[in-house]
Amino acid sequence: MEIDFRLMLTIGTCIASVASAAAIAKIQIKRLMSDVDALRKACSDLDRRIDVNDQNTAMVEQRTKVLSEMNSPTEKKEHWMTIANIQKDIEWLKKKIVTICDKLA
């Protein structure tokens, strides 16, 4: 097998093609790695934001539950019944005071 100019040119072209493909691949890999790092950071930021949002949502749900329990019909009924009993007791005490004052006078 003789090595002539045409064979050397073909081998040189192949080597140049492989070298340039390797260089392009190396550049593409670096770019892809930086893209992966940027995406990883973005995902981390999104996870953090979602965690904060979940905490805030849980807090709002808890406060809403407390408010709904405070404003439930049974709670309101009990509240107004207590106020009515207190008002009844105050009226009774007023009558007793008037009675006691009339006896003293």
C-alpha positions as CSV (number, residue, x, y, z in Angstrom):
1,M,0.0,0.0,0.0
2,E,1.5,3.2,-1.1
3,I,0.8,6.5,0.5
4,D,0.3,9.1,-2.1
5,F,-0.8,12.7,-1.9
6,R,-4.5,11.9,-2.4
7,L,-4.5,9.4,0.5
8,M,-2.6,11.9,2.7
9,L,-5.1,14.6,1.8
10,T,-8.0,12.3,2.6
11,I,-6.5,11.3,5.9
12,G,-5.7,14.9,6.7
13,T,-9.3,15.9,5.9
14,C,-10.7,13.2,8.1
15,I,-8.4,14.1,11.0
16,A,-9.4,17.8,10.5
17,S,-13.1,16.9,10.4
18,V,-12.8,14.8,13.6
19,A,-10.8,17.5,15.4
20,S,-13.3,20.2,14.4
21,A,-16.2,18.0,15.4
22,A,-14.6,17.3,18.7
23,A,-14.0,21.1,19.2
24,I,-17.6,21.9,18.3
25,A,-18.8,19.1,20.6
26,K,-16.7,20.4,23.5
27,I,-18.2,23.9,23.0
28,Q,-21.7,22.5,22.8
29,I,-21.2,20.4,25.9
30,K,-20.0,23.5,27.8
31,R,-23.0,25.4,26.7
32,L,-25.3,22.6,27.6
33,M,-23.7,22.3,31.0
34,S,-24.2,26.0,31.7
35,D,-27.8,25.7,30.5
36,V,-28.3,22.7,32.9
37,D,-26.8,24.8,35.8
38,A,-29.1,27.7,35.0
39,L,-32.1,25.4,34.9
40,R,-31.1,23.7,38.1
41,K,-30.8,27.2,39.8
42,A,-34.2,28.2,38.4
43,C,-35.8,24.9,39.7
44,S,-34.2,25.6,43.1
45,D,-35.6,29.1,43.1
46,L,-39.1,27.8,42.1
47,D,-38.9,25.1,44.9
48,R,-38.1,27.8,47.4
49,R,-40.9,30.0,46.2
50,I,-43.4,27.1,46.2
51,D,-42.4,26.3,49.8
52,V,-43.0,29.9,50.9
53,N,-46.3,29.8,49.0
54,D,-47.3,26.6,50.7
55,Q,-46.5,28.0,54.1
56,N,-48.5,31.2,53.4
57,T,-51.4,29.1,52.0
58,A,-51.4,26.9,55.1
59,M,-51.4,30.0,57.3
60,V,-54.4,31.5,55.4
61,E,-56.3,28.2,55.5
62,Q,-55.7,28.0,59.3
63,R,-56.9,31.6,59.8
64,T,-59.9,31.0,57.6
65,K,-60.8,27.9,59.5
66,V,-60.6,29.9,62.8
67,L,-62.8,32.6,61.4
68,S,-65.3,30.2,60.0
69,E,-65.6,28.4,63.3
70,M,-66.1,31.8,65.1
71,N,-68.9,32.7,62.6
72,S,-70.5,29.3,62.5
73,P,-74.3,29.3,63.2
74,T,-73.9,27.1,66.3
75,E,-71.2,29.4,67.7
76,K,-73.3,32.5,66.9
77,K,-76.3,30.9,68.5
78,E,-74.4,30.1,71.7
79,H,-72.9,33.6,71.7
80,W,-76.3,35.3,71.4
81,M,-77.8,32.9,74.0
82,T,-75.1,33.9,76.4
83,I,-75.7,37.6,75.8
84,A,-79.5,37.0,76.3
85,N,-78.9,35.2,79.6
86,I,-76.6,38.0,80.8
87,Q,-79.2,40.7,79.8
88,K,-81.9,38.7,81.6
89,D,-79.7,38.5,84.7
90,I,-79.0,42.2,84.6
91,E,-82.7,43.0,84.4
92,W,-83.3,40.6,87.4
93,L,-80.5,42.3,89.3
94,K,-82.0,45.8,88.5
95,K,-85.4,44.7,89.9
96,K,-83.8,43.3,93.0
97,I,-81.9,46.5,93.5
98,V,-85.1,48.5,93.1
99,T,-86.8,46.2,95.6
100,I,-84.0,46.5,98.1
101,C,-83.9,50.3,97.7
102,D,-87.7,50.5,98.2
103,K,-87.4,48.5,101.4
104,L,-84.7,50.7,102.7
105,A,-86.5,54.0,102.0
